[in-house]
Amino acid sequence: MDTATHFAMGAALAGLATVDPAVTAHYPAIVTALVAGSQIPDIDTVLKLRNNAVYITNHRGITHSIPFTLMWPVVIVALIFLVIPDINVLHFWLWTQFAVFLHVFVDIFNSYGTQALRPFNHKWIQIGIINTFDPIMFALLVTGSILWAFGVSPVPVFLSITVILVIYYIIRRLLQQSIRKHALSILPQDEHIIKTFVAPTIRFFEWRVAVETDRYYYIGRSYKLNVNFSDRFKRTPLPPEEVMQHARKDPNLKAFLSFSSIYRWTLVDRPHGYELRFIDLRYLKNGHYSFVAILNLDPAYQVTHSYTGWVFSEDKLIKILHNHPVKP
């Protein structure tokens, strides 16, 4: 989820914590612990300061893993203990552990996902039923905080919101499954389905749909339960080995391939040699695929410049590549 939603979740937990007299004796401290616990797994966002390749490869990886999920509460409570040594360490730790766990848990439900089972399993867990920012979820949490601010008891308010959100998640999951079923029903039945991607947008009834078969990639959108495939691309293997021998070592391309599960590629002649582009087919909006990896190759297929990331127009992509080349 986004930072604002995680913050709102921390506020909700602070409301629930009022039921525990062992922590309310130092209430500002427990609020600090819960808000920090609701945010700290995303500390890897600082990797953006290095480059997109490092960020994409590592975001929601090790910082959301089992060891770090257990470590973050210990670090937070230890720092608070240094300032306020008479806190109830056990209760502070339990509440903070719940905050960190909840952060990692809800991140599983959007299309980016996390490596929450690391180090036992490095697979990205991506249920993909909640958008990174879900306005309904955010509005419910903010409403709870407003009611609390106006004097309504926070415990019944946030418990009620929790029940509503559980039902909301179930509805979203059922809606996703219905869309997937309908999408597959309208494709040629003689094609073998390899991958299906159904992910939410910020609109409740609008979903992104991408399907990979043994012949084609089908890309489209779902409005309510009506699926419209707007693009179809012939499925092709990776570029020839003479092209890939250097490209596959490029950090930007490696980052792209570690993140993207459904993509196509193009190879175009340019004055400098070639342009190799990998295009994530899951993120089509207004006729533009926003997540790409692009590599400039010389005539011997050596990588001269490369870039990966989210770009929402072709002009901006070319400008970024020209002004901020990333050499492997």
C-alpha positions in Angstrom: 0.0 0.0 0.0 1.0 3.7 -0.3 2.5 5.6 2.6 -0.7 7.5 3.4 -2.7 4.3 3.8 0.0 2.7 6.0 -0.1 5.8 8.2 -3.9 5.6 8.4 -3.5 2.0 9.5 -1.0 3.0 12.2 -3.6 5.5 13.4 -6.2 2.8 13.5 -4.0 0.6 15.6 -3.3 3.5 17.9 -7.1 3.7 18.5 -7.3 0.0 19.2 -4.4 0.2 21.6 -6.4 2.4 23.9 -8.0 -0.9 25.2 -4.6 -1.9 26.7 -3.8 -0.1 30.0 -0.2 -1.5 29.8 0.6 0.8 26.9 -1.8 3.7 27.5 0.4 4.8 30.5 2.8 6.0 27.8 0.4 6.7 25.1 2.5 9.1 22.9 5.2 6.4 22.9 2.9 3.6 21.8 1.5 5.9 19.0 5.0 6.5 17.9 5.8 2.8 17.9 2.7 1.9 16.0 3.1 4.6 13.3 6.8 3.7 12.9 5.9 0.0 12.7 3.3 0.7 10.1 5.9 2.4 7.9 9.3 0.9 8.6 9.2 -2.0 6.1 9.1 0.6 3.3 12.5 2.0 4.5 13.9 0.4 1.3 12.3 3.3 -0.6 15.6 5.1 0.0 17.1 2.8 -2.7 15.5 5.1 -5.3 18.3 7.5 -4.5 20.7 5.0 -6.1 18.8 4.1 -9.3 15.6 2.5 -10.5 17.3 -0.9 -11.1 18.4 -1.3 -7.4 15.0 -0.1 -6.2 12.9 -2.3 -8.4 15.0 -5.4 -7.6 14.9 -4.9 -3.8 11.7 -3.0 -3.0 9.4 -5.1 -0.7 12.1 -7.8 -0.7 14.3 -8.4 2.3 12.7 -5.5 4.4 9.4 -7.4 4.1 10.9 -10.8 4.8 10.3 -13.0 7.9 13.6 -12.1 9.6 13.0 -8.4 9.2 9.4 -8.5 10.1 10.5 -10.0 13.4 13.5 -7.6 13.7 11.7 -4.2 13.1 9.6 -4.3 16.3 12.6 -5.2 18.4 14.5 -2.2 17.0 11.6 0.2 17.4 10.9 -0.9 21.0 14.5 -0.9 21.9 14.9 2.7 20.8 11.8 3.7 22.8 13.1 1.8 25.8 16.3 3.8 25.7 14.3 7.0 26.1 11.5 5.7 28.4 12.9 2.7 30.4 9.8 2.1 32.4 7.6 1.0 29.4 6.0 -2.4 29.4 8.4 -3.9 26.9 6.3 -7.1 26.3 3.1 -5.2 25.4 4.9 -2.5 23.4 6.6 -5.3 21.4 3.3 -7.2 20.8 1.5 -4.1 19.5 4.5 -3.0 17.4 4.9 -6.5 16.0 1.2 -6.5 15.0 1.8 -3.2 13.2 4.7 -4.5 11.2 3.0 -7.7 10.4 -0.1 -5.9 9.2 2.0 -3.7 6.9 3.6 -6.8 5.2 0.3 -8.7 5.2 -1.7 -6.0 3.3 1.1 -5.5 0.8 0.5 -9.1 -0.4 -2.9 -8.1 -1.7 -1.8 -5.6 -4.4 -0.2 -6.5 -7.7 3.3 -5.5 -6.7 3.4 -8.0 -3.8 6.2 -8.9 -1.4 8.7 -11.5 -0.7 7.0 -12.1 2.6 8.2 -15.8 2.9 11.8 -15.0 2.4 14.3 -16.7 3.2 12.3 -19.9 2.9 10.8 -18.9 -0.4 11.9 -16.0 -2.6 8.8 -16.1 -4.7 6.9 -12.8 -4.9 3.4 -13.2 -3.4 1.0 -11.1 -5.4 -2.7 -11.6 -4.9 -3.6 -8.4 -6.7 -7.0 -7.5 -5.5 -6.3 -4.1 -3.9 -4.8 -1.1 -5.7 -1.6 0.4 -4.2 -3.9 3.3 -3.2 -7.5 2.1 -2.6 -9.8 5.2 -2.0 -12.5 3.1 -0.3 -10.0 1.5 2.2 -8.3 4.9 2.8 -11.7 6.7 3.3 -12.8 4.1 5.8 -9.6 4.5 7.9 -9.7 8.2 7.8 -13.4 8.2 8.7 -12.6 6.1 11.7 -9.9 8.6 12.8 -12.3 11.5 12.4 -15.0 9.8 14.5 -12.3 9.2 17.1 -11.3 12.8 17.1 -14.9 13.9 17.7 -15.1 11.7 20.8 -16.4 8.4 19.6 -14.8 5.4 21.3 -12.1 4.2 18.9 -12.3 0.5 19.7 -15.8 -0.2 18.4 -15.2 2.1 15.5 -12.0 0.5 14.2 -13.2 -3.0 15.0 -16.3 -2.3 12.8 -14.0 -1.0 10.1 -11.9 -4.1 10.3 -15.0 -6.3 9.7 -16.0 -4.1 6.8 -12.5 -4.3 5.2 -12.5 -8.1 5.6 -15.8 -8.3 3.7 -14.4 -5.8 1.2 -11.4 -7.9 0.5 -13.6 -11.0 0.0 -15.7 -9.1 -2.5 -12.6 -7.9 -4.4 -11.3 -11.5 -4.6 -14.6 -12.8 -5.9 -14.8 -10.0 -8.4 -11.2 -10.7 -9.6 -12.0 -14.4 -10.0 -15.1 -13.6 -12.0 -13.2 -11.3 -14.3 -10.5 -13.9 -14.9 -13.1 -16.6 -15.7 -14.9 -14.3 -18.2 -11.6 -13.2 -19.8 -10.5 -16.7 -20.5 -14.0 -17.7 -21.8 -13.8 -15.2 -24.7 -10.3 -16.2 -25.9 -9.8 -18.9 -28.6 -10.4 -22.2 -26.9 -7.6 -23.9 -28.9 -4.9 -21.8 -27.3 -3.2 -23.0 -24.2 -3.2 -20.5 -21.3 0.2 -19.8 -19.7 -0.4 -16.8 -17.5 -3.3 -14.6 -16.5 -3.0 -11.3 -14.8 -6.0 -9.5 -13.4 -5.1 -6.5 -11.3 -7.1 -3.5 -9.9 -7.0 0.1 -10.8 -8.0 3.0 -8.6 -11.6 2.6 -9.8 -13.6 -0.1 -8.1 -15.1 -1.7 -11.3 -12.1 -1.2 -13.6 -9.4 -3.8 -13.8 -6.3 -4.4 -15.9 -6.2 -7.7 -17.7 -3.3 -9.5 -19.5 -3.3 -13.1 -20.7 -0.4 -15.0 -22.2 -1.2 -18.0 -24.3 1.1 -20.3 -26.3 0.5 -18.1 -29.3 -0.4 -14.5 -28.2 -0.4 -11.9 -25.5 -3.9 -10.4 -25.0 -4.1 -7.0 -23.2 -7.2 -5.1 -22.1 -9.4 -3.8 -19.4 -12.4 -5.0 -17.5 -15.4 -2.7 -16.8 -17.5 -4.4 -14.2 -17.5 -7.9 -15.7 -17.1 -6.9 -19.3 -13.6 -7.6 -20.6 -12.3 -5.8 -23.7 -9.0 -6.9 -25.2 -7.6 -3.9 -27.0 -4.2 -5.2 -27.9 -2.9 -8.6 -29.2 0.8 -9.4 -29.8 2.3 -12.6 -31.2 4.2 -14.4 -28.5 7.9 -14.6 -29.3 10.9 -16.0 -27.4 13.7 -13.8 -26.2 15.9 -12.0 -28.7 18.7 -14.0 -30.4 21.7 -14.9 -28.3 24.0 -12.5 -30.2 21.7 -9.7 -28.9 21.2 -11.0 -25.4 24.7 -12.0 -24.6 25.6 -8.6 -23.3 22.0 -7.2 -22.6 21.2 -9.9 -20.1 24.1 -8.7 -17.9 22.7 -5.1 -17.8 21.4 -4.2 -14.3 18.4 -2.4 -15.7 17.2 -5.3 -17.8 17.8 -7.7 -15.0 15.7 -5.6 -12.7 12.9 -5.4 -15.3 12.9 -9.2 -15.8 12.9 -9.8 -12.1 9.7 -7.7 -11.7 7.8 -8.2 -15.0 5.9 -11.4 -15.5 4.2 -10.7 -18.9 6.2 -8.7 -21.4 7.1 -8.3 -25.1 10.3 -7.0 -26.7 11.2 -5.0 -29.8 14.6 -4.5 -31.6 14.9 -1.5 -33.8 17.8 -0.2 -36.0 19.1 3.2 -34.8 21.9 5.4 -36.0 24.0 4.4 -33.0 23.3 0.7 -33.6 20.1 -0.8 -32.1 17.4 -0.1 -29.6 16.3 -3.0 -27.5 13.1 -2.4 -25.6 11.2 -4.7 -23.1 7.6 -3.7 -22.4 5.6 -4.8 -19.4 2.2 -5.6 -20.8 0.4 -5.4 -17.5 0.4 -1.6 -17.3 -1.5 -0.2 -20.2 -3.2 3.1 -19.8 -4.5 5.5 -22.4 -2.7 3.5 -25.1 0.7 3.6 -23.4 2.6 0.9 -21.6 4.2 2.7 -18.7 6.8 0.2 -17.4 9.7 -0.5 -19.7 13.4 -1.3 -20.0 15.2 0.3 -22.9 18.8 -0.4 -23.9 20.9 1.3 -26.6 23.3 -1.2 -28.2 26.2 -0.4 -30.5 26.7 -2.4 -33.8 28.4 -5.2 -31.8 25.4 -5.4 -29.4 27.3 -3.9 -26.5 25.1 -1.9 -24.1 25.9 1.8 -24.2 23.0 3.3 -22.3 20.1 1.7 -20.5 17.1 2.6 -18.4 14.2 0.9 -16.6 11.2 2.4 -14.8 7.8 4.0 -15.0 7.5 6.5 -17.8 4.1 7.8 -18.9 4.9 9.1 -22.3 7.3 8.3 -25.1 8.8 11.8 -25.2 9.6 11.6 -21.5 11.3 8.2 -21.9 13.6 9.4 -24.7 14.4 12.5 -22.7 15.3 10.5 -19.6 17.4 8.1 -21.6 19.3 10.9 -23.3 19.9 13.0 -20.2 20.3 10.4 -17.6 21.9 7.3 -19.2 22.7 4.4 -16.8 25.7 2.5 -17.9 26.0 -1.2 -16.9 
